[in-house]
Each structure stands twice: as C-alpha cells, then as structure tokens.
Amino acid sequence: MDDPKEKIRGYFAQLFRKVDLQDDTDIFATGFVNSLMAMQLVMFVEKEFDLTIENEDLDLKNFNSINAISSLIERRSAVRV
C-alpha cells in the first residue's frame, strides 16, 4: 500500500495551498478544519483507503493530525484483513 501519510498530505495540500502542515499539527486547534470539513475528511478516508469508519472511530483525536489519521487507517486496515 502507498504511504497513507502521502495521500493525506496531498488531500490537505489541495485544500490549503499555502500551508505546510507537519504530520503532528493539530488541524482542529489551528482552525484549518471545522466540523463540516471533518465530515468531508471522513468521507475522503473511507473512499481513498476503502475503509468504513465506524461510530466509535468518530473521535476528533483520530482525525486531528496527519499522524492520527494515518494511525486510524492502519488500525482499520488491520481489522479488515
């Protein structure tokens, strides 16, 4: 599988053209992502990585940084195998 972090960085690069997000930058605390964008982010993760995000996964800490999203993808992918 391609590096999930690269795909996530690419997604954010399309949304925030002039921002260089670090892998541990809290995208909610910095104001880059609001609740509407969070749902779009969930849909991106589900589609891009062919995963189903369960209700118990819908926690801001799972989506607040590139590292957190990547970890969630790895956990959900392991469950699927």
PDB file of N, CA, C and O in Angstrom:
ATOM      1  N   MET A   1       0.842  -1.185   0.000  1.00  0.00           N
ATOM      2  CA  MET A   1       0.000   0.000   0.000  1.00  0.00           C
ATOM      3  C   MET A   1       0.888   1.249   0.000  1.00  0.00           C
ATOM      4  O   MET A   1       1.937   1.281   0.642  1.00  0.00           O
ATOM      5  N   ASP A   2       0.448   2.263  -0.726  1.00  0.00           N
ATOM      6  CA  ASP A   2       1.164   3.536  -0.704  1.00  0.00           C
ATOM      7  C   ASP A   2       1.134   4.089   0.721  1.00  0.00           C
ATOM      8  O   ASP A   2       0.289   3.719   1.536  1.00  0.00           O
ATOM      9  N   ASP A   3       2.064   4.967   0.988  1.00  0.00           N
ATOM     10  CA  ASP A   3       2.128   5.579   2.311  1.00  0.00           C
ATOM     11  C   ASP A   3       0.872   6.420   2.544  1.00  0.00           C
ATOM     12  O   ASP A   3       0.647   7.395   1.826  1.00  0.00           O
ATOM     13  N   PRO A   4       0.054   6.062   3.531  1.00  0.00           N
ATOM     14  CA  PRO A   4      -1.164   6.839   3.790  1.00  0.00           C
ATOM     15  C   PRO A   4      -0.868   8.316   4.059  1.00  0.00           C
ATOM     16  O   PRO A   4      -1.642   9.187   3.662  1.00  0.00           O
ATOM     17  N   LYS A   5       0.238   8.595   4.724  1.00  0.00           N
ATOM     18  CA  LYS A   5       0.563   9.991   5.041  1.00  0.00           C
ATOM     19  C   LYS A   5       0.735  10.823   3.776  1.00  0.00           C
ATOM     20  O   LYS A   5       0.356  11.994   3.753  1.00  0.00           O
ATOM     21  N   GLU A   6       1.300  10.237   2.727  1.00  0.00           N
ATOM     22  CA  GLU A   6       1.481  10.972   1.469  1.00  0.00           C
ATOM     23  C   GLU A   6       0.122  11.335   0.866  1.00  0.00           C
ATOM     24  O   GLU A   6      -0.069  12.457   0.397  1.00  0.00           O
ATOM     25  N   LYS A   7      -0.811  10.400   0.877  1.00  0.00           N
ATOM     26  CA  LYS A   7      -2.149  10.662   0.334  1.00  0.00           C
ATOM     27  C   LYS A   7      -2.875  11.712   1.169  1.00  0.00           C
ATOM     28  O   LYS A   7      -3.557  12.580   0.624  1.00  0.00           O
ATOM     29  N   ILE A   8      -2.730  11.634   2.484  1.00  0.00           N
ATOM     30  CA  ILE A   8      -3.376  12.607   3.366  1.00  0.00           C
ATOM     31  C   ILE A   8      -2.765  13.986   3.143  1.00  0.00           C
ATOM     32  O   ILE A   8      -3.488  14.978   3.058  1.00  0.00           O
ATOM     33  N   ARG A   9      -1.439  14.053   3.047  1.00  0.00           N
ATOM     34  CA  ARG A   9      -0.776  15.340   2.761  1.00  0.00           C
ATOM     35  C   ARG A   9      -1.282  15.924   1.446  1.00  0.00           C
ATOM     36  O   ARG A   9      -1.529  17.126   1.347  1.00  0.00           O
ATOM     37  N   GLY A  10      -1.434  15.067   0.436  1.00  0.00           N
ATOM     38  CA  GLY A  10      -1.933  15.526  -0.867  1.00  0.00           C
ATOM     39  C   GLY A  10      -3.335  16.086  -0.769  1.00  0.00           C
ATOM     40  O   GLY A  10      -3.651  17.099  -1.392  1.00  0.00           O
ATOM     41  N   TYR A  11      -4.176  15.428   0.010  1.00  0.00           N
ATOM     42  CA  TYR A  11      -5.546  15.902   0.219  1.00  0.00           C
ATOM     43  C   TYR A  11      -5.534  17.289   0.865  1.00  0.00           C
ATOM     44  O   TYR A  11      -6.221  18.203   0.408  1.00  0.00           O
ATOM     45  N   PHE A  12      -4.745  17.433   1.934  1.00  0.00           N
ATOM     46  CA  PHE A  12      -4.673  18.730   2.603  1.00  0.00           C
ATOM     47  C   PHE A  12      -4.020  19.786   1.716  1.00  0.00           C
ATOM     48  O   PHE A  12      -4.394  20.957   1.779  1.00  0.00           O
ATOM     49  N   ALA A  13      -3.063  19.398   0.903  1.00  0.00           N
ATOM     50  CA  ALA A  13      -2.396  20.354   0.010  1.00  0.00           C
ATOM     51  C   ALA A  13      -3.397  20.964  -0.979  1.00  0.00           C
ATOM     52  O   ALA A  13      -3.275  22.129  -1.355  1.00  0.00           O
ATOM     53  N   GLN A  14      -4.383  20.169  -1.392  1.00  0.00           N
ATOM     54  CA  GLN A  14      -5.423  20.699  -2.284  1.00  0.00           C
ATOM     55  C   GLN A  14      -6.310  21.703  -1.566  1.00  0.00           C
ATOM     56  O   GLN A  14      -6.761  22.681  -2.161  1.00  0.00           O
ATOM     57  N   LEU A  15      -6.560  21.457  -0.282  1.00  0.00           N
ATOM     58  CA  LEU A  15      -7.437  22.343   0.491  1.00  0.00           C
ATOM     59  C   LEU A  15      -6.724  23.607   0.961  1.00  0.00           C
ATOM     60  O   LEU A  15      -7.300  24.695   0.954  1.00  0.00           O
ATOM     61  N   PHE A  16      -5.476  23.454   1.364  1.00  0.00           N
ATOM     62  CA  PHE A  16      -4.707  24.555   1.954  1.00  0.00           C
ATOM     63  C   PHE A  16      -3.429  24.753   1.147  1.00  0.00           C
ATOM     64  O   PHE A  16      -2.362  24.287   1.545  1.00  0.00           O
ATOM     65  N   ARG A  17      -3.535  25.427   0.042  1.00  0.00           N
ATOM     66  CA  ARG A  17      -2.419  25.528  -0.906  1.00  0.00           C
ATOM     67  C   ARG A  17      -1.169  26.204  -0.339  1.00  0.00           C
ATOM     68  O   ARG A  17      -0.054  25.858  -0.729  1.00  0.00           O
ATOM     69  N   LYS A  18      -1.336  27.133   0.548  1.00  0.00           N
ATOM     70  CA  LYS A  18      -0.176  27.891   1.031  1.00  0.00           C
ATOM     71  C   LYS A  18       0.251  27.480   2.437  1.00  0.00           C
ATOM     72  O   LYS A  18       0.997  28.204   3.097  1.00  0.00           O
ATOM     73  N   VAL A  19      -0.215  26.333   2.893  1.00  0.00           N
ATOM     74  CA  VAL A  19       0.094  25.891   4.256  1.00  0.00           C
ATOM     75  C   VAL A  19       0.901  24.609   4.189  1.00  0.00           C
ATOM     76  O   VAL A  19       0.539  23.669   3.481  1.00  0.00           O
ATOM     77  N   ASP A  20       1.993  24.580   4.928  1.00  0.00           N
ATOM     78  CA  ASP A  20       2.816  23.370   5.007  1.00  0.00           C
ATOM     79  C   ASP A  20       2.537  22.705   6.353  1.00  0.00           C
ATOM     80  O   ASP A  20       3.170  23.020   7.361  1.00  0.00           O
ATOM     81  N   LEU A  21       1.579  21.779   6.349  1.00  0.00           N
ATOM     82  CA  LEU A  21       1.214  21.093   7.587  1.00  0.00           C
ATOM     83  C   LEU A  21       2.265  20.057   7.950  1.00  0.00           C
ATOM     84  O   LEU A  21       2.715  19.289   7.100  1.00  0.00           O
ATOM     85  N   GLN A  22       2.646  20.043   9.204  1.00  0.00           N
ATOM     86  CA  GLN A  22       3.523  18.991   9.709  1.00  0.00           C
ATOM     87  C   GLN A  22       2.655  17.797  10.094  1.00  0.00           C
ATOM     88  O   GLN A  22       1.453  17.949  10.313  1.00  0.00           O
ATOM     89  N   ASP A  23       3.249  16.626  10.178  1.00  0.00           N
ATOM     90  CA  ASP A  23       2.474  15.420  10.469  1.00  0.00           C
ATOM     91  C   ASP A  23       1.798  15.445  11.827  1.00  0.00           C
ATOM     92  O   ASP A  23       0.812  14.741  12.042  1.00  0.00           O
ATOM     93  N   ASP A  24       2.322  16.254  12.754  1.00  0.00           N
ATOM     94  CA  ASP A  24       1.724  16.305  14.090  1.00  0.00           C
ATOM     95  C   ASP A  24       0.971  17.607  14.368  1.00  0.00           C
ATOM     96  O   ASP A  24       0.583  17.857  15.509  1.00  0.00           O
ATOM     97  N   THR A  25       0.756  18.440  13.345  1.00  0.00           N
ATOM     98  CA  THR A  25      -0.002  19.680  13.517  1.00  0.00           C
ATOM     99  C   THR A  25      -1.460  19.352  13.791  1.00  0.00           C
ATOM    100  O   THR A  25      -2.076  18.597  13.040  1.00  0.00           O
ATOM    101  N   ASP A  26      -2.020  19.913  14.863  1.00  0.00           N
ATOM    102  CA  ASP A  26      -3.432  19.699  15.201  1.00  0.00           C
ATOM    103  C   ASP A  26      -4.277  20.584  14.287  1.00  0.00           C
ATOM    104  O   ASP A  26      -4.339  21.800  14.469  1.00  0.00           O
ATOM    105  N   ILE A  27      -4.922  19.966  13.309  1.00  0.00           N
ATOM    106  CA  ILE A  27      -5.655  20.722  12.297  1.00  0.00           C
ATOM    107  C   ILE A  27      -6.924  21.369  12.844  1.00  0.00           C
ATOM    108  O   ILE A  27      -7.437  22.317  12.248  1.00  0.00           O
ATOM    109  N   PHE A  28      -7.436  20.872  13.967  1.00  0.00           N
ATOM    110  CA  PHE A  28      -8.603  21.498  14.583  1.00  0.00           C
ATOM    111  C   PHE A  28      -8.182  22.688  15.442  1.00  0.00           C
ATOM    112  O   PHE A  28      -8.805  23.748  15.380  1.00  0.00           O
ATOM    113  N   ALA A  29      -7.135  22.519  16.239  1.00  0.00           N
ATOM    114  CA  ALA A  29      -6.661  23.595  17.113  1.00  0.00           C
ATOM    115  C   ALA A  29      -6.185  24.798  16.309  1.00  0.00           C
ATOM    116  O   ALA A  29      -6.339  25.940  16.744  1.00  0.00           O
ATOM    117  N   THR A  30      -5.604  24.543  15.132  1.00  0.00           N
ATOM    118  CA  THR A  30      -5.110  25.639  14.299  1.00  0.00           C
ATOM    119  C   THR A  30      -6.217  26.286  13.479  1.00  0.00           C
ATOM    120  O   THR A  30      -6.006  27.335  12.868  1.00  0.00           O
ATOM    121  N   GLY A  31      -7.406  25.663  13.460  1.00  0.00           N
ATOM    122  CA  GLY A  31      -8.534  26.232  12.735  1.00  0.00           C
ATOM    123  C   GLY A  31      -8.588  25.872  11.259  1.00  0.00           C
ATOM    124  O   GLY A  31      -9.413  26.414  10.524  1.00  0.00           O
ATOM    125  N   PHE A  32      -7.730  24.974  10.816  1.00  0.00           N
ATOM    126  CA  PHE A  32      -7.744  24.587   9.407  1.00  0.00           C
ATOM    127  C   PHE A  32      -8.984  23.774   9.059  1.00  0.00           C
ATOM    128  O   PHE A  32      -9.489  23.857   7.939  1.00  0.00           O
ATOM    129  N   VAL A  33      -9.475  22.990  10.010  1.00  0.00           N
ATOM    130  CA  VAL A  33     -10.613  22.109   9.747  1.00  0.00           C
ATOM    131  C   VAL A  33     -11.718  22.409  10.750  1.00  0.00           C
ATOM    132  O   VAL A  33     -11.476  22.499  11.954  1.00  0.00           O
ATOM    133  N   ASN A  34     -12.944  22.562  10.232  1.00  0.00           N
ATOM    134  CA  ASN A  34     -14.115  22.737  11.092  1.00  0.00           C
ATOM    135  C   ASN A  34     -14.971  21.480  10.999  1.00  0.00           C
ATOM    136  O   ASN A  34     -14.563  20.507  10.364  1.00  0.00           O
ATOM    137  N   SER A  35     -16.139  21.479  11.612  1.00  0.00           N
ATOM    138  CA  SER A  35     -16.948  20.263  11.672  1.00  0.00           C
ATOM    139  C   SER A  35     -17.412  19.800  10.292  1.00  0.00           C
ATOM    140  O   SER A  35     -17.453  18.597  10.034  1.00  0.00           O
ATOM    141  N   LEU A  36     -17.760  20.724   9.406  1.00  0.00           N
ATOM    142  CA  LEU A  36     -18.180  20.341   8.058  1.00  0.00           C
ATOM    143  C   LEU A  36     -17.020  19.695   7.305  1.00  0.00           C
ATOM    144  O   LEU A  36     -17.187  18.661   6.660  1.00  0.00           O
ATOM    145  N   MET A  37     -15.862  20.304   7.393  1.00  0.00           N
ATOM    146  CA  MET A  37     -14.690  19.758   6.731  1.00  0.00           C
ATOM    147  C   MET A  37     -14.287  18.419   7.354  1.00  0.00           C
ATOM    148  O   MET A  37     -13.732  17.557   6.673  1.00  0.00           O
ATOM    149  N   ALA A  38     -14.564  18.251   8.630  1.00  0.00           N
ATOM    150  CA  ALA A  38     -14.247  16.985   9.287  1.00  0.00           C
ATOM    151  C   ALA A  38     -15.034  15.845   8.643  1.00  0.00           C
ATOM    152  O   ALA A  38     -14.494  14.758   8.438  1.00  0.00           O
ATOM    153  N   MET A  39     -16.301  16.085   8.326  1.00  0.00           N
ATOM    154  CA  MET A  39     -17.099  15.054   7.665  1.00  0.00           C
ATOM    155  C   MET A  39     -16.561  14.769   6.261  1.00  0.00           C
ATOM    156  O   MET A  39     -16.559  13.620   5.820  1.00  0.00           O
ATOM    157  N   GLN A  40     -16.110  15.798   5.567  1.00  0.00           N
ATOM    158  CA  GLN A  40     -15.502  15.591   4.251  1.00  0.00           C
ATOM    159  C   GLN A  40     -14.221  14.784   4.391  1.00  0.00           C
ATOM    160  O   GLN A  40     -13.913  13.951   3.539  1.00  0.00           O
ATOM    161  N   LEU A  41     -13.484  15.024   5.452  1.00  0.00           N
ATOM    162  CA  LEU A  41     -12.257  14.282   5.720  1.00  0.00           C
ATOM    163  C   LEU A  41     -12.569  12.803   5.965  1.00  0.00           C
ATOM    164  O   LEU A  41     -11.862  11.927   5.468  1.00  0.00           O
ATOM    165  N   VAL A  42     -13.624  12.529   6.729  1.00  0.00           N
ATOM    166  CA  VAL A  42     -14.040  11.146   6.976  1.00  0.00           C
ATOM    167  C   VAL A  42     -14.390  10.472   5.648  1.00  0.00           C
ATOM    168  O   VAL A  42     -13.983   9.338   5.398  1.00  0.00           O
ATOM    169  N   MET A  43     -15.139  11.167   4.805  1.00  0.00           N
ATOM    170  CA  MET A  43     -15.518  10.588   3.505  1.00  0.00           C
ATOM    171  C   MET A  43     -14.296  10.344   2.633  1.00  0.00           C
ATOM    172  O   MET A  43     -14.223   9.326   1.945  1.00  0.00           O
ATOM    173  N   PHE A  44     -13.335  11.265   2.651  1.00  0.00           N
ATOM    174  CA  PHE A  44     -12.089  11.070   1.901  1.00  0.00           C
ATOM    175  C   PHE A  44     -11.377   9.805   2.376  1.00  0.00           C
ATOM    176  O   PHE A  44     -10.961   8.986   1.557  1.00  0.00           O
ATOM    177  N   VAL A  45     -11.233   9.640   3.683  1.00  0.00           N
ATOM    178  CA  VAL A  45     -10.529   8.476   4.234  1.00  0.00           C
ATOM    179  C   VAL A  45     -11.239   7.187   3.830  1.00  0.00           C
ATOM    180  O   VAL A  45     -10.599   6.217   3.423  1.00  0.00           O
ATOM    181  N   GLU A  46     -12.567   7.186   3.947  1.00  0.00           N
ATOM    182  CA  GLU A  46     -13.311   5.975   3.585  1.00  0.00           C
ATOM    183  C   GLU A  46     -13.124   5.624   2.110  1.00  0.00           C
ATOM    184  O   GLU A  46     -12.880   4.469   1.762  1.00  0.00           O
ATOM    185  N   LYS A  47     -13.241   6.622   1.261  1.00  0.00           N
ATOM    186  CA  LYS A  47     -13.142   6.374  -0.189  1.00  0.00           C
ATOM    187  C   LYS A  47     -11.712   6.048  -0.608  1.00  0.00           C
ATOM    188  O   LYS A  47     -11.479   5.062  -1.307  1.00  0.00           O
ATOM    189  N   GLU A  48     -10.767   6.859  -0.190  1.00  0.00           N
ATOM    190  CA  GLU A  48      -9.375   6.721  -0.627  1.00  0.00           C
ATOM    191  C   GLU A  48      -8.732   5.424  -0.147  1.00  0.00           C
ATOM    192  O   GLU A  48      -7.922   4.824  -0.854  1.00  0.00           O
ATOM    193  N   PHE A  49      -9.098   4.999   1.051  1.00  0.00           N
ATOM    194  CA  PHE A  49      -8.456   3.825   1.645  1.00  0.00           C
ATOM    195  C   PHE A  49      -9.401   2.618   1.723  1.00  0.00           C
ATOM    196  O   PHE A  49      -9.075   1.603   2.339  1.00  0.00           O
ATOM    197  N   ASP A  50     -10.585   2.744   1.084  1.00  0.00           N
ATOM    198  CA  ASP A  50     -11.564   1.658   1.024  1.00  0.00           C
ATOM    199  C   ASP A  50     -11.850   1.096   2.418  1.00  0.00           C
ATOM    200  O   ASP A  50     -11.754  -0.108   2.655  1.00  0.00           O
ATOM    201  N   LEU A  51     -12.202   2.001   3.327  1.00  0.00           N
ATOM    202  CA  LEU A  51     -12.478   1.643   4.715  1.00  0.00           C
ATOM    203  C   LEU A  51     -13.860   2.119   5.116  1.00  0.00           C
ATOM    204  O   LEU A  51     -14.429   3.011   4.486  1.00  0.00           O
ATOM    205  N   THR A  52     -14.387   1.528   6.149  1.00  0.00           N
ATOM    206  CA  THR A  52     -15.599   2.029   6.776  1.00  0.00           C
ATOM    207  C   THR A  52     -15.199   2.578   8.139  1.00  0.00           C
ATOM    208  O   THR A  52     -14.659   1.863   8.984  1.00  0.00           O
ATOM    209  N   ILE A  53     -15.473   3.848   8.332  1.00  0.00           N
ATOM    210  CA  ILE A  53     -15.198   4.468   9.622  1.00  0.00           C
ATOM    211  C   ILE A  53     -16.420   4.233  10.501  1.00  0.00           C
ATOM    212  O   ILE A  53     -17.517   4.701  10.196  1.00  0.00           O
ATOM    213  N   GLU A  54     -16.219   3.514  11.581  1.00  0.00           N
ATOM    214  CA  GLU A  54     -17.314   3.172  12.493  1.00  0.00           C
ATOM    215  C   GLU A  54     -17.590   4.330  13.445  1.00  0.00           C
ATOM    216  O   GLU A  54     -16.760   5.224  13.609  1.00  0.00           O
ATOM    217  N   ASN A  55     -18.764   4.304  14.070  1.00  0.00           N
ATOM    218  CA  ASN A  55     -19.136   5.368  15.008  1.00  0.00           C
ATOM    219  C   ASN A  55     -18.093   5.559  16.102  1.00  0.00           C
ATOM    220  O   ASN A  55     -17.790   6.690  16.484  1.00  0.00           O
ATOM    221  N   GLU A  56     -17.544   4.457  16.608  1.00  0.00           N
ATOM    222  CA  GLU A  56     -16.552   4.583  17.684  1.00  0.00           C
ATOM    223  C   GLU A  56     -15.253   5.238  17.213  1.00  0.00           C
ATOM    224  O   GLU A  56     -14.445   5.680  18.030  1.00  0.00           O
ATOM    225  N   ASP A  57     -15.054   5.299  15.889  1.00  0.00           N
ATOM    226  CA  ASP A  57     -13.861   5.947  15.336  1.00  0.00           C
ATOM    227  C   ASP A  57     -14.051   7.456  15.177  1.00  0.00           C
ATOM    228  O   ASP A  57     -13.079   8.184  14.975  1.00  0.00           O
ATOM    229  N   LEU A  58     -15.297   7.929  15.267  1.00  0.00           N
ATOM    230  CA  LEU A  58     -15.592   9.337  15.039  1.00  0.00           C
ATOM    231  C   LEU A  58     -15.262  10.166  16.278  1.00  0.00           C
ATOM    232  O   LEU A  58     -16.143  10.708  16.945  1.00  0.00           O
ATOM    233  N   ASP A  59     -13.993  10.243  16.555  1.00  0.00           N
ATOM    234  CA  ASP A  59     -13.463  10.989  17.683  1.00  0.00           C
ATOM    235  C   ASP A  59     -12.420  11.947  17.116  1.00  0.00           C
ATOM    236  O   ASP A  59     -11.587  11.547  16.303  1.00  0.00           O
ATOM    237  N   LEU A  60     -12.462  13.194  17.537  1.00  0.00           N
ATOM    238  CA  LEU A  60     -11.522  14.186  16.989  1.00  0.00           C
ATOM    239  C   LEU A  60     -10.074  13.738  17.101  1.00  0.00           C
ATOM    240  O   LEU A  60      -9.257  14.051  16.235  1.00  0.00           O
ATOM    241  N   LYS A  61      -9.749  13.003  18.167  1.00  0.00           N
ATOM    242  CA  LYS A  61      -8.351  12.602  18.334  1.00  0.00           C
ATOM    243  C   LYS A  61      -7.896  11.665  17.218  1.00  0.00           C
ATOM    244  O   LYS A  61      -6.695  11.543  16.975  1.00  0.00           O
ATOM    245  N   ASN A  62      -8.830  11.001  16.534  1.00  0.00           N
ATOM    246  CA  ASN A  62      -8.469  10.135  15.402  1.00  0.00           C
ATOM    247  C   ASN A  62      -8.229  10.912  14.111  1.00  0.00           C
ATOM    248  O   ASN A  62      -7.692  10.367  13.146  1.00  0.00           O
ATOM    249  N   PHE A  63      -8.625  12.179  14.093  1.00  0.00           N
ATOM    250  CA  PHE A  63      -8.553  12.973  12.869  1.00  0.00           C
ATOM    251  C   PHE A  63      -7.825  14.297  13.044  1.00  0.00           C
ATOM    252  O   PHE A  63      -7.838  15.122  12.130  1.00  0.00           O
ATOM    253  N   ASN A  64      -7.189  14.528  14.195  1.00  0.00           N
ATOM    254  CA  ASN A  64      -6.653  15.862  14.467  1.00  0.00           C
ATOM    255  C   ASN A  64      -5.276  16.131  13.875  1.00  0.00           C
ATOM    256  O   ASN A  64      -4.772  17.249  13.982  1.00  0.00           O
ATOM    257  N   SER A  65      -4.658  15.133  13.255  1.00  0.00           N
ATOM    258  CA  SER A  65      -3.359  15.361  12.610  1.00  0.00           C
ATOM    259  C   SER A  65      -3.137  14.285  11.550  1.00  0.00           C
ATOM    260  O   SER A  65      -3.842  13.277  11.514  1.00  0.00           O
ATOM    261  N   ILE A  66      -2.177  14.508  10.716  1.00  0.00           N
ATOM    262  CA  ILE A  66      -1.815  13.512   9.699  1.00  0.00           C
ATOM    263  C   ILE A  66      -1.409  12.215  10.381  1.00  0.00           C
ATOM    264  O   ILE A  66      -1.796  11.134   9.937  1.00  0.00           O
ATOM    265  N   ASN A  67      -0.634  12.312  11.454  1.00  0.00           N
ATOM    266  CA  ASN A  67      -0.227  11.110  12.190  1.00  0.00           C
ATOM    267  C   ASN A  67      -1.440  10.350  12.737  1.00  0.00           C
ATOM    268  O   ASN A  67      -1.506   9.125  12.638  1.00  0.00           O
ATOM    269  N   ALA A  68      -2.393  11.078  13.313  1.00  0.00           N
ATOM    270  CA  ALA A  68      -3.569  10.435  13.899  1.00  0.00           C
ATOM    271  C   ALA A  68      -4.415   9.749  12.832  1.00  0.00           C
ATOM    272  O   ALA A  68      -4.901   8.637  13.040  1.00  0.00           O
ATOM    273  N   ILE A  69      -4.590  10.405  11.700  1.00  0.00           N
ATOM    274  CA  ILE A  69      -5.383   9.824  10.608  1.00  0.00           C
ATOM    275  C   ILE A  69      -4.690   8.579  10.073  1.00  0.00           C
ATOM    276  O   ILE A  69      -5.337   7.564   9.814  1.00  0.00           O
ATOM    277  N   SER A  70      -3.392   8.660   9.910  1.00  0.00           N
ATOM    278  CA  SER A  70      -2.620   7.512   9.421  1.00  0.00           C
ATOM    279  C   SER A  70      -2.735   6.326  10.384  1.00  0.00           C
ATOM    280  O   SER A  70      -2.887   5.185   9.949  1.00  0.00           O
ATOM    281  N   SER A  71      -2.662   6.594  11.673  1.00  0.00           N
ATOM    282  CA  SER A  71      -2.802   5.526  12.676  1.00  0.00           C
ATOM    283  C   SER A  71      -4.184   4.893  12.612  1.00  0.00           C
ATOM    284  O   SER A  71      -4.315   3.673  12.711  1.00  0.00           O
ATOM    285  N   LEU A  72      -5.214   5.715  12.447  1.00  0.00           N
ATOM    286  CA  LEU A  72      -6.569   5.194  12.318  1.00  0.00           C
ATOM    287  C   LEU A  72      -6.676   4.296  11.089  1.00  0.00           C
ATOM    288  O   LEU A  72      -7.264   3.217  11.161  1.00  0.00           O
ATOM    289  N   ILE A  73      -6.123   4.726   9.981  1.00  0.00           N
ATOM    290  CA  ILE A  73      -6.155   3.932   8.747  1.00  0.00           C
ATOM    291  C   ILE A  73      -5.469   2.588   8.965  1.00  0.00           C
ATOM    292  O   ILE A  73      -5.973   1.550   8.538  1.00  0.00           O
ATOM    293  N   GLU A  74      -4.332   2.615   9.624  1.00  0.00           N
ATOM    294  CA  GLU A  74      -3.611   1.362   9.894  1.00  0.00           C
ATOM    295  C   GLU A  74      -4.443   0.431  10.779  1.00  0.00           C
ATOM    296  O   GLU A  74      -4.502  -0.773  10.529  1.00  0.00           O
ATOM    297  N   ARG A  75      -5.083   0.983  11.811  1.00  0.00           N
ATOM    298  CA  ARG A  75      -5.916   0.158  12.699  1.00  0.00           C
ATOM    299  C   ARG A  75      -7.119  -0.419  11.961  1.00  0.00           C
ATOM    300  O   ARG A  75      -7.423  -1.605  12.090  1.00  0.00           O
ATOM    301  N   ARG A  76      -7.802   0.423  11.190  1.00  0.00           N
ATOM    302  CA  ARG A  76      -8.983  -0.049  10.457  1.00  0.00           C
ATOM    303  C   ARG A  76      -8.582  -1.065   9.384  1.00  0.00           C
ATOM    304  O   ARG A  76      -9.320  -2.020   9.140  1.00  0.00           O
ATOM    305  N   SER A  77      -7.447  -0.879   8.752  1.00  0.00           N
ATOM    306  CA  SER A  77      -6.978  -1.825   7.727  1.00  0.00           C
ATOM    307  C   SER A  77      -6.637  -3.163   8.357  1.00  0.00           C
ATOM    308  O   SER A  77      -6.887  -4.205   7.751  1.00  0.00           O
ATOM    309  N   ALA A  78      -6.076  -3.160   9.551  1.00  0.00           N
ATOM    310  CA  ALA A  78      -5.719  -4.404  10.243  1.00  0.00           C
ATOM    311  C   ALA A  78      -6.968  -5.192  10.624  1.00  0.00           C
ATOM    312  O   ALA A  78      -6.962  -6.423  10.596  1.00  0.00           O
ATOM    313  N   VAL A  79      -8.038  -4.484  10.979  1.00  0.00           N
ATOM    314  CA  VAL A  79      -9.295  -5.133  11.351  1.00  0.00           C
ATOM    315  C   VAL A  79      -9.899  -5.818  10.132  1.00  0.00           C
ATOM    316  O   VAL A  79     -10.502  -6.885  10.243  1.00  0.00           O
ATOM    317  N   ARG A  80      -9.733  -5.203   8.984  1.00  0.00           N
ATOM    318  CA  ARG A  80     -10.329  -5.689   7.751  1.00  0.00           C
ATOM    319  C   ARG A  80      -9.660  -6.950   7.226  1.00  0.00           C
ATOM    320  O   ARG A  80     -10.312  -7.765   6.574  1.00  0.00           O
ATOM    321  N   VAL A  81      -8.383  -7.125   7.496  1.00  0.00           N
ATOM    322  CA  VAL A  81      -7.610  -8.238   6.923  1.00  0.00           C
ATOM    323  C   VAL A  81      -7.978  -9.550   7.550  1.00  0.00           C
ATOM    324  O   VAL A  81      -7.423 -10.586   7.184  1.00  0.00           O
TER     325      VAL A  81
END
